[in-house]
Amino acid sequence: MKKSASLIVEELAPKKFGIKGQLWVVFLCVVIVLALYAYYQQFTKGLIITGMRDYALWGVYISNFVFFVAISLVGSLVTAVLRLSGATWSTPITRIAEVIAVAAIMMGGLTIIIDMGRPDRIANIFMYGRLQSPIIWDVLVISTYLLISLLLLYYPLLPDFAILKKHFNNRPKLSKWYNKFSLHWTGSKTQFKIYNKSIQTLSVLIIPVAFGIHTVTAWLFSTTYRPGWDSTNFGPYFIAGAFVAGSGAVVAIMYVLRRAYKLEDYITDKHFDYMGKLLVLLCLVYLYFNVNEYLVPAYKRTQEESAHLSDLFTGDYSLMFWLAIGVGLVLPILVLIFKKGRKPLPLFIIGLIVVIGAWWKRYIIVTPTLLHTFVPMEGVPESWHEYWPTSLEWMVTFGTLAGALLIMTILFRYLPIIPIHETIEENEERETV
């Protein structure tokens, strides 16, 4: 249905939270406060209060970091790739993807600091870090990715801010802020020329950087000799998994925003159908890399790999492993190949399953490997041979997840969820056809 520009602006302009929205923000803030309390305990007493020891040097925090990095890939997937390919159907979901990417990568960087026993020494990484270290590669690529992601979120907002400045004339303070953030946008030909060129340049730049951040993160693991990580498959394996996790997050957030803000006319069943098709394709690719990652070592069955694979296939982590593969990866494929499975509600449920499965998959990647060291340690307590996060670790972890959701919630409160300017342009193009 064709709509007037004024009606589109009215429907897509940011709106105040209702009771449910306010309760949601309060809930997230309570979780974050509890997490801050837990982190204060960790900061003052040291990492000894966590479950991490000499065997499990990395735990739930690094699993969470890898998860956030994976989710952030959605920014390049939806925003950059679909923009460059000219897929206009993606317009209503580009900003959702951009916001998810920014929130995820911000909390991913924070999670690394949380994992440090002495966060006050974070400056040493920048002052004395060596380029031979993959840790430095990760720091540099994350910082670059965050900067480009912020610009890719901000630049397309310039025309929308100018529109909202006029729309909120009856609210001078809000209109003033939108005017400042619009950088005095007038919509001139010169501005549009720079605007389009900037977005295209950023879209091109973010793709190699996004691939780089996931490849470098994978190298942090695969450059070691540890069984389970010593793999040349890890780079593409991480990237494929990130595409799946990010797409699942977009699907879930799309559904929630559509219901909460009544955006059925803009985020239609067609968008869910397209995202469902994309998700099933990505799940198939990721399943292929999973087969490579586990089948080849299982066939060779070297002494170093044997204990690790036994833990995953039939041992302590077998239930978690098979659920992550079966429910988090195979089930979505079986559901999404059918059109009914790509309807909004079923796809929303599948999106949640994919995201939860993606988190546990990263936990499985990190933890079991650490419990099978390449060089055995002697004289350590038996309890160090196992790892399970303490309640304080879980509180901090849930706090970072709540933090990411709070960032998204605030951004969606003050930014138009769907690009207004692009939607108006596409609506006018349909009228001229």
N, C-alpha and C positions, 0 to 999 in steps of 0.2 A: 504494500500500500504506500503510495506516494504521499509525503507530508511536506508542509511548508517549513521553511528554515526556522521560523520563530517557534514552531511546535517542537521541532527537533531539539532546539536549544533548551526549551522548557523541560523536555523529558530527560535530557542527558546532563543538565547542569547538576553539580553536586548538591546533595540534600542533607539536612540535619539528621542525626541519628534518632531513631525512635527508641522506645523502651528496650526492645531486644538488643539494639545496637549498643546502647549504654551499658546494659548488663554484660554484654560480650566484652566490652572494653574493661569494665571492672574486673571481670573474671581473669582476663589476660594480665592485668596489672597485679592482681593477687598472686598469680603464678610467678610472675617476675620478681615480686618482693620476696617470696619464699626462696626463689633461686638465689637472689642476692644475699639472703641470710646464709644459705648453704655455702655460697662461694666465700663469704666472709670467714666462715669456719675453716674452709680450705686454705684461704690466704694466710690466716693467723697461725694455724696449726701445721700447715704443710700438706703435701700430697699423701702423707701417711694415712690420712683419714679416708682416702679413696681405696679402691680394691686393687690398684696398680702396684706392682712390685717389680723385681728385677726380671722376671719372665715377661709379664704383661706390661711392657713399658708404655704401650699405647692401649687405650681402652675405649670406653663409650664416647669420650670426647672426640677422638680422632675419627671414629665411625660417624659421628654427627657432622664433623667437618667435611668428610668426603661426601656425605649426603647433601649438605648445603651446596657444595661445589657442583654436584650433579644436578640439583634442582635449578641452579643458576644458568645452566646451559640453555634453558628454554628461551632466554632473552635472544640469543643468536638464532635459535631454531625458528621461532615464530616471527620475531621482529625483522631480523636481517634477511634470512633466506627467503621468506615469503614476500618481503618488500622487494627484493631484487628480482624475484621471479615474476613480479607483477600479478600475484594472486590477490585480487581485490576482495575475495571472500573473507580474507583474514583480517580486514580492517577492524571489526568489532572486538577482536581478541588480542590485537597487538599491544595495547596499553596494559592489559591484564598480564601479558607475558613479561613486559618490561618491568612492571612493578614487582612481580614475583622474582625476577632475576636480581634486581637491586636489593630487595630485602634479604634474599638468600645469601648473596655474596657478602653483604655486610655482616650477617650473623656468622658466616663461615670464617671470616677473618677474626671476629671476636672469639670464636671457639678455640682458635689456635692459642690466643693469649690466655684463655681460661685453662688450657692444658699445661701451660708453663708453670713450673714450681716457683719461679721468680719473674713474674711479669714486669717488674721494675727494670729488668735487663733487656726489654724488647728493643731498646735503642741500639744495643750492641749488634743486633743483626744487621742494621743499616750502616753502622759505623765500621764494624770489623768483619762483616760477612765476606766470604770468599766465593767468587763466581764458579769455582770448581764444585761447590756444594749444591745439590738439588734443592735444598731448603731455600737457598737464595733465589733460585729460579722460580720457586713457587711463590715467594713473597713478591717478587717483581711482577710476575704475570697476574697475580691476584689484584695487586694495586692498579695495574694497567687496565684489567678487565672491569674493575669497579668504576674507574674514571670514565671509560667509554660507555659503560652501561648507564651511568648517570646522564651523560650527554645524550645518549640515544633515547632516554626517557624524556629529557628536558626539551630538546629541540622541537620535536613534533607538537609540544604543548604550546608553543609561542602563539600560533593563531587562536588556539582555544582560550588561552589566557586573555587575549584581546576581546574575544567574544564574551567571555564571562565578566570582564570589566564593565561592559555595557549592560549585561543582563542583571548585574547586582548594583545598579545605580542607586537603588533604594537602600542599600547597605554600604555607606561610604567607606568604612574601614576595610571591608572585604574587597570592595571594588579597587581601593587604593593598592592593596597587596597584589591583586591580579594584574593591575597596571604595571607595577614594578617588575613582576616576573615576566611580563610579556615583552620587556625591553622596548617599550613604545612601538610595538608592532602596528603597522598601518596597512599591510597587505599590498605594498607596492610591487611592481614587477622585479625591481632590483632585490628586494627582500626575499621574494619567492625564489629567485634564481639562486641566491646564496643558501636559502633554507633547503631547497631540494638537493643542491650539490653537497651540503653538509651532511644531510641524512644519508645520502647515497654513499658518501665517503666513510661515515661511521659504520654503516651496514657492511661495507667491504672489510673494514679494519677489524670489526669485532669477531668475524668468523675465524680467522687464524688465531686470534688471541683466545677465543673460547675453546678452540681445539687444543691450543697450547696449554691452557690452565688444567684441562683434564689429562692431557698427556703427561705434563710435568708432575701432577699429583700421582699418576700411575707410576712414574719413574721413582718417586720417593719410596715406593714399595719394591719395584722390580729391579732396582739397582743393588739390592741386597742379595745375599745367597740363601735366604730363608726358604725352606720348603713351602710351597703355596704362593710365594711371591716371585720366585725366580722364573719369570715368564716373559717371553717376547710378545705375548698376546695382550699384555696388560693395558697398553695405550688404547688401541681400538676397543678393547673390552670395556674400559672405563667410559669411553665416549659413547658407545652404544647404550650402556646402562644409564648414562646421564640423559640421553635423548628420551628414553622410556620414562624415567622418573620425572623429568621436566614436563613432558606431555601429560602425564597423569595428574600433575599438580595443576596445570592449566585447565584441564577438564573439570576437576573438582571445584576450583575457584570460580570458573565460568558458571557452573550450575548454581552455586551459592549466591553469586552476585545477581544472576538473572532472577532468582526467586526473591531476593531481598529488595531489589530496586525495580522489580517488574519490567525487565528489559526483554520480554519475549518477542517484541517486534524487531529487536536489533540482534540479539543473540538467539537465532532461530534453531529449529531442529536440524536444518541443513548444516549449520556450523558444528553441531555435535556429531552429525554423520561423518563430516569430513575429518574431524579430529579423531573419531573412532577408527576410521580407515587408516589414518596416519599412525595411530597408536598400535594397531595390530601389525602394521608393517614393521614398526620399530621393535616391537616385542619379538617378532620372528628373527630380525637381525640379531637382537641381543641373545636370543636362544641359541642361535648359531655360534656366537662367541662363547657362550657358556659350555656348549658341547666341546669346543676346542680347548677351553680352559681346563676341563676336568677329564675328558675322555683320553686325551693323549697321555697325561701323567698316569692315569689309571691303567692304560695299556702297558706303559714302560714299567710302572710300579717299582721305582727305585727305592732303596732302603730309606732315603731321606723323606720321600714323598709318601711312603706307605702308611705311616702312622697318622699323618695329616689327613689323607684321604679316608682312612678308616674312621676317623673322628667325624668326618662330614657325612659319609655314606651310611655308616651303621653304628657310630659311637655316640658320644655325649651331645654332639651338635646335629645329629641326623634329623631329628624332628624339625628343628629350626631350618635346616638346609632344604629339606624336601618340601616344607611348607612355602619357603621363599621361592623355590623353583616352580612347584606345582600350582600353588594358589596365586602367587604373585606374578607369574609369568605365563604358564601354560593355560590356566583358566581364563585370563583375559583374551588370549588368542581364540580359544574355543567359543567364547561368548561374542566377541566382536566381529567374527566372520559372518554373523547373521545380522540382518538389518535391524531386527527388533532389539538386539543387544546394543545398538548404537543410538537408541533413543535416549533422551536426556537423563532420566532417572537411572536406568541400568548402567549407562556410561559413567554417571557420577559415582555409583557404587564401585564400579570397576576402577575408576580413577583413584578412589581412596585405597582400594586393595593394592593397586600398583605402587602408590606412594609408600604405604606401610611396608609392603614387601621390599621396596627399594631400600628403606632404612635398615631393615633386618639383614638384607643382603650385604650391605656394607659392614654391619657388625660381624657377619660371618667371614668376610674378607679379612678383617683386622684381627679379631681375637684368636681363633683357633691356631692360626699360623704362629702367633707369638708364643704359644704354649708348647711348640715343638722347635726348640732352638737348633740352629745349625751346629753350634759348639755346645755340648751339654755342660750345665753348671753343676758344681758339686758343693755339698755342705749347705744347701739352702733349705728352709722349712718346707715340708710337704704342701702346706697351704699355698705356697707361691706357684705351684704347678697348675693351679686353677685360677680363674678370674671370673668374677661377677660383680657388676657395679654396685656400690653401696647406695643407700637411700639418698645420701647427699649428692652423689654423682647423678642419680636420676633426677633429683630436684633441679640441679643446674642444667641438665640436658633439656628437661621440659621447659625451663626458663628461656633457653635460647630459641626453642621452637615457638614459645609464646611471644618472644621478642620479634621474631620474623613475622608472625601473624599480626602483631600490633603495628609494625611498620606498614604492612599492607593495608590494614584497616584505616590508619590515619591518612595514608596517601589516597585511598579510595574515597575518603570523606571529603577531601579538598580538591582532588583532581577529577576531571570527567572520566568515568570508567571507559567509555567508548569515545574515540576521537570525534569531536563535534564537527570540526572543519572538514575533515575527510568524508564524514557521513553526509554532510550537506552537499559537498561536491558530487559524490556518487549519486545522491538522490536527484540532483539537477541533471546529471548525465542521463539517468533513466527517463526523465521527463522529455528530453530532447530526442530520444530514440523513437 
